[in-house]
Every structure is written in structure tokens, then in C-alpha cells.
Amino acid sequence: MNKFSFYSLCMVLLMIFAGCSHRPKANLKECNTFVAAKPVWAEGRETERNLTLAFREVIESERVDEAYIRLTASCDYRLRINGLFVAHGPCVAAHDYYRMDCIDIKPYLQAGKNVVGIEVAGYNDDNYYLLNQPSFLQAEIEINGKTVAATGSGFEAYDLRQRKQNVPEFSFQRPHIEYYILSDDFEQWLTDAEWQGAEALKQAEQPTKKILARHVEYPDYSMHNASPIQNDIYAFECNSTGFLGIKVKVEEPTRLQVRFDEVLDSNGNVDCKRLICNAFIIYELQQGEYTIESFEPYTMKYVQAIVDSGKCSVQRVYIRDYCNSDVNRATFASDNKDLNRLFEAARETFRQNALDIFMDCPSRERAGWLCDSYFTSRVAFDLSGDTQIERNFVQNYLLPEKFKHIDEGMLPMCYPSEHPNKNHIPNWAMWFVLQLEEYLHRSGDRQMVDDAKDRIYALIDYFKPFLNEDGLLERLTRWVFVEWSHANDLVQDVSYPSNMLYAQMLEVAGRLYNDEALCQQANRIRETIRKQSFDGEYFIDNAIRGKDGGLKLSGEHTEVCQYYAFYTNTATPESHPELWKRLRDEFGPVRKQTNAYPDVHFANAFVGNYMRNELLSRQGLSAQILSETVDFYLPMVELTGTLWENMTTVASCNHGFASHIAHVLYRDVLGVYDISPTEKRVVLRMIDSGLQHCKGSIPVGDESVDVEWTKENGKFVVTLALPKGYTHQVVATDSEVCINLK
């Protein structure tokens, strides 16, 4: 064992015995001010594409009572001290804003000299993950209340040339792949206080940055190994997201390609192009032993290490998680093991997709998409007991004066991101308004809602030029999106699902801002849709403007269009009883077997099947929800341990919105129908789902709602523990309920 390996082992053991957490202290997430640090970068290179710089400072410490580093960067950084991984960041923020991390580094310091190394990737690339803004690092170290190092007056910068610059992008939505050219002393700059292996770069101070507090919890950096399953392929227990690590012994110069994906292809190999990505890392390695970890986070269940040339042996494959750390207080358990597995898969899906914003997927793009966020934000409140991430997510949409790449008044379909192609999804902006109302209920943050008012009314103004003589939106531009199904081919000229959602958006805005005119407009739109679109059996998806100037119904029906109608209150079970009965009893997973109503195009997972769950829940059909949820989603759990974007593996197999299953289980099985922090009230709805026992704990701030029930002679016997000052209410039960308060 070499000197550094022995030191690393000692430090790891020291942190374990000292009780060091995998994440920095939560009370450090509110820092937003630097004392001495200035933003810096290599002179004249702040807009250079795919340039990774190494910043290094050697500090001395003897008696350390407390020690912190404050830092932010563009695009992202990796912090290591004496070669040990400490953190990756920062949180994403809106254009021209940067969120500060403040990290407790006391556990990583040794007596004497310490090497602080910060790698910063400046991508300067248009994508849906990291903003295309000039590169910089701003960092300072404080020990015992004194700033001992700061960029602008300390921290030398180096271009180590270990990461190849001229490489392809990972995907259309993410920056460049990682390609490294290394010798076995590649980390000496991180471990040797006397290192002089490269010439320091001349740095230039960059323009002053607008700094925001982090607000959200620091990540979970837990580590776990993959197991070899065949030849050069390794598998994790379930789909995982984080920094891919590999330990190799190189006997002669080697070119190693490490591929990864969420599933295996039909030949049992890793298809690194499945998501239209370049899901691989390339290493050119000289003779020696290496433990190498990716700089960027990726998602995978399977890893395939392919030796293109040379000779080496893989000794370990692992991942360092880069996931939400505040999900483990929530619990769910029932006498149905399949439901328990679904809950754990939903939790796993959420923790990988909700780091500092609500991502759609942590693999292909790591983007914060609207509509997805409407569903994921519910789960955040259920699993973490707060709205910290949602607050950041909403705030990011409100901070910029304007969004430079899209039409005036429109909201980006995903943000923070770059949209130089000027694309947007008008439907997704409508979902933002719906989420804002639920955010208010979860948080009581009236100020944020009031701050959003101008942006919401600008959005309403954006849609006005598209209103036709009937008061319906017609010929919306850009990417009109209803669902990943045939419904997306039926969006012009008048898309009825889009208008249904538009009416719901207007009504919600009317409630939020006490604007009765918007509510009345919403009702007029719904009435017009009912007259035009409903043909006596189904709602038709769209109408086309003919050469004679008249609108002609396409005659096409999709399953998701029917769900939009009921979800947006354009239709109700009372107003359209035959359609509702047909949807309830003959659609859903059973229709895949019966192929009933073949002229009605199938819905997909997003958003049709999730809307279906919501509609069944409104009618209190818990037993049906339980059955359908297992039929729809358990095959996903069995294959990847996470929940998917579609009903098949054609796309992401780890998608944030899909974690909504956890919310469904809490609401429709455990019976916790609503938690209102502003009213300090818990609403229970106990409906027979066929189970005999269920229990769960839902965080509420630092406390929790704890529920356990059994069915005894047809009666719910419920043990309930509430946060201090909370009351409970029981609604819409179909059985006798006995509540025992703890």
C-alpha cells in the first residue's frame, strides 16, 4: 500500500468513527455572501468550449474548531481535499444567478499541510442541463472564523490537459462526453503539497456575480459496487445515478471504453446509443493502477468495460451517488408486497431526479421540465416534508427579466436551460400555473405567488392572439405537446386537449389572483369544447380549418383526450356518465389484452395513465387503483428498480414524474388524503382497497404524520400521530372508522 492509499484509508476510518455524514451540514445551505473571494478564470478563456481547469491551494492547519469552504462556479465543480472526494456542485440557478455552497470541511483536514483541489468544467455549450454562461470559479476557505484562502488572491489554476477537449456531446441535451488521457500519477496535484507538475495559468477577475443561497439539502454521496454478471458487464442492484468509478490494473498502454445504460439490449450487451446519447467514457491509460471516477453524474444499471487496445484488468466498478439525501424519513408498508416494492421504486426514482430541481430524467438531459414538475413536486412534499426544492424550481422561473430564446410572454418548457432553437411547449407553461396553486397550498408562500403574477398575466396575454372566433386556441406554434402517443399527431389546428388545459389554467389563475373574468372565460371555453368536440361517445382530439374557412372535426379519438376532459372538469362522471363508465371499466391495463375500442388510440404513461389514476382517485376507487398500478408498473420495478418515461424501455427508465406512485399510495392506500401546513390539518380518507393492514410515516417539517390501520370486521382501526398543533378530519369513507390518537 502506498503512502497516499494508507492516508486515504485512515481518513475514511476517522470520518466513520467521528460520525461524519455523507453530506455537509444542512444548516450551511443558506449562505449567500463571500467575504473575500472574487470570480476568476484563466485569462481570455472564459468562453472556451469544454475547458476543465484545476484550481489548487495548500493550507496549513493545526487546531481546527470549524472550517468551511464557500464556493460557486460555472458550469460545475468537483471539490477534493487531500485527494478525498468532498462535494460536487453547485445547485443550478436562473441565468445570471449562481447558488453558493457552504461546506463543512473540518472532517477532511489533517494537522499540517492540506491540498484543496477544485476541478471546474467550463462547457460554454447550449444544452438542457447547464447554462451556456462564461466560466468562472469563486471560492474561499474559512478556518476558525478567518479567511485563509480565496480566489482572486490565492488558488493557482492549471490546465492539466488530462481531459480531452475536442470530443462529441453526450447528447443534444447535455454537454461533452468525458475522454481522459492519464498516467498513474494523474492525481498527484491533489495529494502532494510540494507538487510542481504544471505551469500555473494567468488568471483574470470576472464580472461580479449575483449570488443566491443554496436553500436545498446537500446530496447523498453514498457509494456502492456493481457485481460482474457476464464477461465484461457489471450490474448494480437497481438503476443508479451518480459518478461512475472504476478500478483497473493496466499492464500495457490501454484504451478503455466504459459504456453504461439502464437496460441490456436483446443480445445482452450495453447499448450506449439507446437514448440517442453517447453514454460512454473513454480512458487512454499508461501502465499502472488506477481508481478513476467520472466528473459528471450518469444513470445506469449496467456497465460494460471494453478494452479497445492494450491490456488491463478491471478490479472494481462502483458508483458514488449524486442523489437527494432527504427521503428516508418517509415510510410505507402494507400486507401487499408488490405495493411495498412500488413505493421503494418510487422513492428511488424520486431521489435520483430531485437533487436541486425536479428533473425529468437524470440520464439523457437532467433538465427541469414543466408538467413533469407538477407531479414530482407532490412527491417532494410527501417524502421530505417541505417545499425547498420546489421553491428553487419556481424561483428560477421568476428571476430572469426575460427569456432570450423564446417568444415574449412564454415560459421555457424546461429551465434552467438554453433554447437557441427558440422551441417551447405552450402546454407546459399552462401546467406551471396549475403547479403554482398547489405550491401555495403546500407552502403558504403567498409572496412567491404574488411575485409570479406579472409572469402569469404575460403568459395569458401571449395566448390571446391565438384565440379564434369561438374563443378557442387555434394553430398554436412551436411544440404543441399533449402526450407521448398518437395524440401528439392530432394537435392542429384546434387541439381540444390543449384547450381543455388552457381553460383549467385560466380558472386556476382566476382563483390565485381573484380574477372572476378569467374563471368566466374558462367556463365558456369548456362549454364550447363540449359542443364541438363531444360526438356522443367520445371527445374528438382536434378540428382542422378547411379551405372554405370552416372547422372540420378530424374524427380521431385518443384515450388521453378523454382523460384531459375529465381531469380539467370539461367533463364529469355526472355530465358524461356513459363515457366515464366505459373509461373506468373497460380502459386501463386490461385494454392491452382485450384490445377493446381499437379506434381509440392508447394512452401512454406520461401523462395519460397518471391522469387516469387521478380520476379513479377522485371517485374513491382505491381497490382499482391498487390493481391497475401493480399491472402497469410492477414490470418496471422488476427490470430496473425505477419507474419509466413510457410503458416500454424505448426511452428513459428513470423518470421523475413517475415517482408520483408514492403520492398515490399515501393518498389512496394509506389514506392520507391531504396535509395542509398552513391550516395545520391532516385529512384522512379511508376507503377499502382490499388490504388488511397498512402503515406509513409522512414527514411534515421536522415532525411527521404517522398512520397505521388494520381492517377488523369491516372497520378501519386507525392509530394516528400528528405533528404538534395539527388536527385531523375524516372524509368520504366507505367503512366505519375508529381513530386512536397517539
BAFIGU-687871 format. One record per residue (C-alpha): residue in one letter; x, y, z. Coordinates in steps of 0.25 Angstrom, whole numbers, padded with zeros to 4 digits, always signed. Each point is the difference from the previous one (the first is absolute). Example, Ala and Ser with C-alpha at 12.3 -4.5 7.8 and 13.67 -1.06 7.14 Angstrom:
! residues 2
a+0049-0018+0031;s+0006+0014-0002;
//
This chain:
! residues 742
m+0000+0000+0000;n+0006+0013-0004;k+0000+0013+0009;f-0012+0006-0006;s-0008-0012+0001;f+0003-0002+0015;y-0003+0014+0003;s-0013-0001-0008;l-0004-0012+0008;c+0003+0007+0013;m-0008+0012-0004;v-0012-0009-0004;l+0000-0007+0013;l+0002+0013+0008;m-0013+0005-0007;i-0008-0012+0003;f+0004+0000+0015;a-0002+0014+0001;g-0014-0002-0005;c+0002+0009-0013;s-0012+0000-0009;h+0000-0002-0015;r-0005+0014-0001;p+0004+0013+0005;k-0008+0006+0012;a-0014+0005-0004;n+0001+0013+0007;l+0011+0004-0010;k-0010+0001-0011;e-0004+0015+0002;c+0014+0007-0003;n+0000+0010-0011;t+0011+0010+0003;f+0015-0001-0003;v+0010+0007+0009;a+0012+0001-0008;a-0001-0009-0013;k-0001+0005-0014;p-0005-0007-0012;v+0012-0004-0009;w+0004-0008-0012;a+0012-0002-0009;e+0002+0013-0007;g-0007+0001-0013;r-0006-0014+0000;e-0013+0002+0007;t-0009-0004-0012;e+0009-0011-0005;r-0008-0013-0002;n+0002-0012+0009;l+0012+0005+0008;t+0002-0006+0013;l+0010+0007+0010;a+0006-0005+0013;f+0000+0010+0011;r+0010-0003+0011;e+0003+0006+0014;v+0009-0005+0011;i-0005+0004+0014;e+0006-0003+0014;s-0008-0004+0012;e+0003-0004+0014;r-0011+0002+0010;v-0013+0001-0008;d-0013+0003+0007;e-0008+0002-0013;a+0003+0001-0015;y-0008+0003-0012;i+0001+0003-0015;r-0009+0009-0007;l-0001-0002-0015;t-0007+0001-0013;a+0003-0002-0014;s-0004+0000-0015;c-0002-0011-0004;d+0003-0010+0011;y+0010-0004+0009;r+0006-0012+0008;l+0007+0003+0013;r+0010-0009+0006;i+0009+0002+0012;n+0013-0008+0001;g-0006-0009-0011;l-0013-0003+0007;f-0013+0003-0007;v-0007+0011+0008;a-0011+0005-0009;h-0006+0003-0014;g-0008+0012-0003;p-0005+0011-0001;c-0015+0000+0000;v-0006+0005-0013;a-0006+0014-0001;a-0006+0009-0010;h+0008+0008-0010;d+0010+0010+0006;y-0002-0006+0014;y+0009-0010+0008;r-0004-0008+0012;m+0011-0001+0011;d+0004-0013+0007;c+0006+0001+0014;i+0006-0013+0004;d+0006-0005+0013;i+0014-0004-0003;k+0005-0003+0014;p-0001-0015-0001;y+0009+0000-0012;l+0012+0008+0006;q+0012-0006+0006;a+0010+0007+0009;g+0010+0007-0009;k-0001+0003-0015;n-0013-0003-0007;v-0002+0000-0015;v-0013+0006-0004;g-0003-0004-0015;i-0012+0005-0008;e-0002-0004-0014;v-0010+0009-0008;a-0006-0004-0013;g-0003+0012-0009;y-0008-0005-0012;n-0006+0012-0007;d-0010-0009-0007;d-0014+0001-0003;n-0008-0011+0008;y-0011-0003+0009;y+0008-0003+0012;l+0011+0011+0003;l-0002+0014-0005;n+0009+0006-0011;q+0007+0011+0008;p+0015+0004+0001;s+0008-0009+0009;f+0005+0004+0014;l+0003-0005+0014;q-0003+0008+0013;a+0005-0006+0012;e+0005+0003+0014;i+0005-0009+0012;e-0003+0005+0015;i+0007-0007+0012;n-0004+0004+0014;g-0007+0012-0005;k+0011+0005-0009;t+0001+0000-0015;v+0013-0007-0003;a-0001-0002-0016;a-0009+0007-0010;t+0000+0000-0016;g+0005+0014-0005;s+0011+0000+0010;g+0003-0015+0002;f-0003-0014-0007;e+0009-0002-0012;a-0006-0005-0013;y+0005-0011-0009;d-0004-0006-0014;l+0004-0014+0003;r-0004-0005-0014;q-0005-0013+0006;r-0014+0002-0006;k-0001+0000-0015;q-0007+0013-0005;n-0004-0003-0014;v-0010-0011+0002;p-0015-0003-0004;e-0011+0005+0009;f-0006-0010+0010;s-0014+0003-0006;f-0008+0011-0007;q-0004+0004+0015;r+0014-0002+0007;p+0014+0005-0002;h+0012-0007-0004;i+0004-0015+0002;e+0012-0003+0009;y+0012-0004-0006;y+0013-0001+0008;i+0015-0002-0003;l+0007-0004+0013;s+0012-0006+0006;d+0000-0006+0014;d+0005+0013+0007;f-0013+0008-0005;e-0005+0003+0014;q+0014+0005+0005;w-0005+0014+0000;l-0011-0003+0010;t+0009-0008+0010;d+0014+0006+0000;a+0002+0013+0006;e+0013+0002-0007;w-0005-0003-0014;q+0005+0009-0011;g-0004-0009-0012;a-0006+0011-0009;e+0001+0015-0002;a-0010+0009+0007;l-0009+0008-0010;k-0002+0015+0001;q-0014+0002+0006;a-0009+0012-0003;e-0011+0005+0009;q-0014-0002-0006;p-0012+0009+0001;t-0007+0000+0014;k-0010-0011+0001;k-0014+0000+0006;i+0000-0010+0012;l-0012-0007+0005;a+0000-0010+0012;r-0001-0015-0003;h-0013-0002+0009;v+0000-0015-0003;e+0006-0011+0007;y+0014-0005-0004;p+0001-0013-0008;d+0001-0014+0004;y+0014-0005-0004;s-0001-0015+0004;m+0008-0010-0007;h-0004-0014-0005;n+0006-0010-0009;a-0004-0007-0013;s+0001-0015-0001;p+0006-0007-0012;i-0011-0008-0007;q+0006-0004-0014;n+0013+0002-0007;d+0003+0015+0001;i-0014+0004+0005;y-0003+0004+0014;a-0014+0003+0007;f-0005+0009+0011;e-0011-0005+0009;c-0009+0010-0007;n+0001+0012-0009;s+0009+0010+0007;t+0005+0014-0002;g+0013+0006+0003;f+0015+0000-0003;l+0004-0012-0007;g+0013-0006+0006;i+0009-0011-0005;k+0013-0006+0006;v+0009-0006-0011;k+0014-0006+0000;v+0007+0004-0014;e+0011-0010-0004;e+0003+0007-0013;p-0005+0014-0006;t-0015-0002-0002;r-0012+0007-0006;l-0012-0004+0009;q-0015+0003-0004;v-0010+0000+0012;r-0014-0001-0005;f-0013+0001+0008;d-0015-0001-0001;e-0012-0003+0008;v-0003-0013-0007;l+0007-0010-0009;d-0004-0002-0015;s-0005-0012-0006;n+0014-0006-0001;g+0003+0002+0015;n+0009+0012-0003;v+0000+0014+0004;d-0005+0009-0011;c+0006+0013+0003;k-0008+0007-0011;r-0014-0005+0004;l-0004+0014+0005;i+0006+0007-0012;c+0012+0003+0009;n+0015-0003+0001;a-0001-0007+0013;f+0014-0004+0002;i+0014+0005+0006;i+0013-0002-0007;y+0013-0001+0007;e+0014-0001-0006;l+0009-0006+0011;q+0014-0002+0002;q+0005-0012+0008;g-0003+0000+0015;e-0012-0001+0009;y-0012+0010+0000;t-0012+0003+0007;i-0008+0010-0009;e-0013+0007+0002;s-0008+0007-0010;f-0001+0015+0002;e-0015+0001-0005;p-0012-0008+0006;y-0006-0011-0008;t-0011-0010+0001;m+0002-0015-0002;k-0004-0014+0005;y+0011-0007-0009;v+0014+0004-0003;q+0009-0007-0011;a+0015+0002+0000;i+0005-0002-0014;v+0015+0000-0003;d+0002+0006-0014;s+0015-0002+0001;g+0011-0004+0010;k-0002-0009+0012;c-0006+0003+0013;s-0009-0007+0011;v-0012+0007+0006;q+0000-0003+0015;r-0012+0008+0005;v-0012+0008-0006;y-0007+0009+0010;i-0009+0013+0000;r+0001+0012+0009;d-0015+0004+0002;y-0004+0014-0004;c-0014+0000+0005;n-0010+0007+0010;s+0004-0003+0014;d-0013+0003+0007;v-0009-0011-0004;n+0002-0011+0011;r-0009+0005+0011;a-0012-0003-0009;t-0005-0015+0001;f-0011-0009-0005;a-0003-0014+0002;s-0013-0009-0002;d-0004-0014-0001;n+0002+0001-0015;k+0015-0002-0003;d-0002+0005-0015;l-0005+0013+0006;n+0012+0001+0009;r+0010-0003-0012;l-0007+0011-0008;f+0001+0010+0012;e+0015-0003+0001;a+0002+0002-0015;a-0008+0013+0000;r+0009+0005+0011;e+0013-0005-0007;t-0005+0007-0013;f-0003+0013+0007;r+0013+0001+0008;q+0008-0001-0013;n-0009+0010-0007;a-0001+0011+0010;l+0013+0005+0004;d-0001+0015+0000;i-0012+0001-0011;f-0010-0010-0005;m+0007-0007-0011;d-0008-0008-0011;c+0012-0010+0000;p+0014-0001+0006;s+0006-0006-0012;r-0003+0006-0014;e-0001+0014+0004;r-0002+0003+0015;a-0010+0011-0004;g-0010+0007+0008;w-0013-0002-0008;l-0013+0006+0003;c-0012-0010+0001;d+0009-0010+0005;s+0003+0009+0012;y-0015+0001+0002;f+0000-0015+0004;t+0014-0001+0006;s-0003+0012+0010;r-0011-0007+0007;v+0010-0011+0003;a+0010+0009+0005;f-0009+0005+0010;d-0004-0014+0004;l+0014-0006+0001;s+0007+0012+0006;g-0011+0008+0007;d+0004+0013-0006;t+0000+0009-0013;q+0015+0003+0000;i+0002-0005-0014;e-0013+0005-0005;r+0003+0014+0005;n+0013-0001-0008;f-0007-0005-0012;v-0010+0011+0000;q+0009+0011+0003;n+0009-0004-0012;y-0012+0003-0009;l-0002+0014+0007;l+0014+0005+0001;p+0004+0004-0015;e-0006+0013-0006;k-0003-0008-0013;f+0004-0013-0006;k+0008+0004-0012;h-0002-0012-0009;i-0015-0001+0000;d-0012+0008-0003;e-0004+0012+0009;g-0009-0005+0011;m+0002-0015-0002;l+0007-0008+0011;p+0011-0010-0004;m-0004-0014-0001;c+0012-0004+0009;y+0009+0009+0008;p+0011+0004+0004;s+0004-0004-0015;e+0003+0006-0013;h-0010+0000-0011;p+0008+0006-0012;n-0010-0007-0010;k-0011+0009+0006;n-0008-0012+0003;h-0010-0001+0011;i-0013-0008+0005;p-0012+0010+0002;n-0007-0012+0007;w+0011-0001+0010;a-0001+0015+0004;m-0014-0003+0004;w+0004-0011+0009;f+0009+0010+0007;v-0013+0008+0005;l-0006-0013+0005;q+0012-0003+0008;l+0001+0014+0005;e-0014-0002+0007;e+0005-0013+0006;y+0013+0006+0005;l-0008+0011+0007;h-0008-0011+0007;r+0012-0008+0004;s+0009+0012+0004;g-0009+0012+0004;d+0010+0008-0008;r-0010+0011-0005;q+0012+0010-0003;m+0006-0010-0010;v-0014-0001-0007;d-0002+0015+0000;d+0014+0002-0006;a-0004-0009-0011;k-0013+0008-0003;d+0007+0008-0011;r+0006-0012-0007;i-0014-0007+0001;y-0007+0011-0006;a+0010+0002-0011;l-0002-0015-0003;i-0015+0002-0001;d+0003+0012-0010;y+0009-0009-0008;f-0012-0009-0003;k-0010+0011-0004;p+0005+0001-0015;f-0003-0015-0002;l-0015+0001+0004;n-0009-0002-0011;e-0015+0004-0002;d-0005-0011+0009;g+0010+0005+0011;l+0009-0013-0001;l+0015+0000-0002;e+0003-0003-0015;r+0013-0003-0007;l+0009+0001+0012;t+0014+0001-0005;r+0013-0008+0004;w-0001-0013+0007;v-0015-0003+0004;f+0001-0012+0009;v-0011-0008+0006;e+0006-0013+0003;w+0010-0010-0006;s-0010-0007-0008;h-0008+0001-0013;a-0006+0012+0007;n+0012+0008-0004;d-0003-0002-0014;l-0014+0007+0002;v+0003+0014+0005;q-0003+0009-0012;d-0008+0008-0003;v-0009+0000+0013;s+0005-0009+0010;y-0011-0003+0010;p+0009-0006+0011;s+0009+0012-0001;n-0013+0009+0001;m-0005-0009+0012;l+0014+0003+0007;y-0001+0015-0004;a-0014+0001+0007;q+0006-0006+0012;m+0012+0009+0000;l-0010+0012-0001;e-0008-0005+0012;v+0012-0002+0009;a+0005+0014-0004;g-0013+0006+0003;r+0000-0007+0014;l+0014+0004+0003;y-0002+0015-0003;n-0015+0001+0003;d-0003+0003-0015;e-0014-0004-0003;a+0001+0003-0014;l+0010-0011-0002;c-0009-0010+0006;q-0011+0004-0009;q+0008-0001-0012;a+0004-0014+0005;n-0014-0004+0001;r-0003+0005-0014;i+0011-0008-0006;r-0004-0013+0007;e-0015+0002-0006;t+0006+0003-0014;i+0008-0013+0001;r-0012-0008+0004;k-0008+0005-0011;q+0011-0002-0011;s+0008-0012+0005;f-0009-0010+0006;d-0006-0009-0011;g-0010-0007+0010;e+0010-0011+0003;y+0014+0007+0002;f+0007+0013-0001;i+0007+0002-0013;d+0014+0004+0000;n+0000+0012-0010;a-0006+0007-0011;i+0007+0005-0013;r-0003+0013-0007;g-0005-0003-0014;k+0003+0008-0013;d-0015+0005+0002;g+0004+0007+0013;g-0008-0010+0008;l+0005-0009+0011;k-0002-0015-0002;l+0002-0010+0011;s+0011-0011-0003;g-0009-0011+0006;e+0012-0005+0007;h-0001-0005+0014;t+0011-0002+0010;e-0001-0006+0014;v+0008+0011+0006;c-0009+0011-0006;q-0011-0006+0008;y+0008+0000+0013;y+0003+0015-0003;a-0015+0003-0001;f-0002-0006+0014;y+0012+0005+0006;t-0002+0014-0004;n-0015+0000+0004;t-0005+0001-0014;a-0007-0013+0002;t-0004-0006+0013;p-0006-0014+0004;e-0013+0007+0002;s+0000+0008-0014;h+0005-0012-0008;p-0003-0013+0008;e+0000-0010-0012;l+0014+0005-0004;w+0005+0000+0014;k-0005-0014+0003;r+0007-0005-0013;l+0013+0006+0004;r-0001-0005+0014;d-0004-0014-0003;e+0006-0004-0014;f+0012+0009-0001;g+0013+0000+0008;p+0010-0012-0001;v-0011-0010-0003;r-0002+0006-0014;k+0014-0004-0004;q-0005-0015+0001;t-0014+0002-0005;n+0003+0011-0011;a-0014+0005+0003;y-0003+0013-0008;p+0011-0001-0010;d-0003+0013-0006;v+0003+0007+0013;h+0015+0002+0000;f+0007-0005+0012;a+0006+0010+0011;n+0014-0001+0005;a+0006+0001+0014;f+0002+0015-0002;v-0010+0006+0002;g-0012-0008-0003;n+0002-0012+0010;y+0003+0010+0011;m-0012+0008-0003;r-0008-0013+0001;n+0005-0003+0014;e-0004+0014+0004;l-0014-0002-0006;l-0002-0013+0007;s+0004+0006+0013;r-0010+0011-0001;q-0011-0010+0000;g+0007-0008+0011;l+0003-0012-0008;s+0012-0004+0009;a-0001-0015-0003;q+0000+0002-0015;i+0012+0010+0001;l+0007-0011+0008;s-0002-0011-0010;e+0003+0009-0012;t+0012+0006+0006;v+0006-0014+0002;d-0003-0004-0014;f+0005+0013-0006;y+0013+0002+0007;l+0005-0013+0008;p+0007-0005-0013;m+0008+0013+0000;v+0004-0002+0014;e+0004-0015-0003;l+0009+0005-0011;t+0007+0012+0005;g-0005+0003+0014;t-0004+0014-0005;l-0012+0005-0008;w+0000+0004-0014;e-0004+0011-0010;n-0008-0009-0009;m-0007-0013+0002;t+0012-0007-0007;t+0015+0002+0000;v+0001+0009-0012;a+0004+0012+0008;s+0004+0003+0014;c-0002-0011+0010;n+0002+0010+0012;h-0010+0012-0001;g-0003+0010+0010;f-0015+0001-0002;a-0002-0015+0002;s+0004+0001+0014;h-0015+0005+0002;i-0003-0014+0003;a+0005+0003+0014;h-0011+0011+0001;v-0010-0009-0005;l+0003-0011+0011;y+0000+0010+0011;r-0013+0006-0005;d-0008-0011-0005;v+0005-0012+0009;l+0006+0006+0013;g-0012+0010+0000;v+0007+0013+0002;y-0008+0008-0010;d+0006+0014+0003;i+0010+0006+0009;s-0002+0016+0002;p+0012+0006+0007;t-0007+0014+0000;e-0013-0005+0006;k+0008-0011+0008;r-0010-0010-0004;v+0001-0015-0005;v-0012-0005-0008;l-0002-0015+0000;r-0008-0008-0010;m-0001-0014+0004;i-0005-0009-0012;d+0000-0015-0001;s+0011-0004-0009;g+0000-0015+0003;l+0012+0001+0009;q-0001-0004+0015;h+0012+0008+0005;c+0008+0013-0004;k+0009+0009+0008;g+0008+0012-0004;s+0008+0013+0004;i-0001+0013-0007;p+0010+0011+0004;v-0006+0013+0003;g+0011+0010+0002;d+0009-0006+0011;e-0012-0009+0005;s-0009-0010-0007;v-0014-0005-0002;d+0000-0015+0005;v-0012-0009-0005;e-0002-0014+0003;w-0013-0008-0003;t-0006-0013+0000;k-0013-0005-0005;e-0008-0007+0011;n-0014-0005-0003;g-0001+0009-0012;k+0004+0012+0009;f+0013+0009-0001;v+0007+0000+0013;v+0010+0012-0002;t+0011+0004+0009;l+0004+0014-0003;a+0011+0009+0005;l+0000+0015-0005;p+0010+0011+0001;k-0001+0010+0011;g-0012+0009-0002;y-0006-0008-0011;t-0015-0005-0001;h-0006-0011-0008;q-0012-0002-0008;v-0006-0012-0006;v-0007+0001-0014;a-0007-0009-0010;t+0002-0013+0007;d-0007-0013-0005;s+0001-0007+0013;e-0001+0003+0015;v+0013+0006+0006;c+0005+0000+0014;i+0012+0010+0002;n+0010-0002+0012;l+0008+0012+0002;k+0014-0002+0005;
//
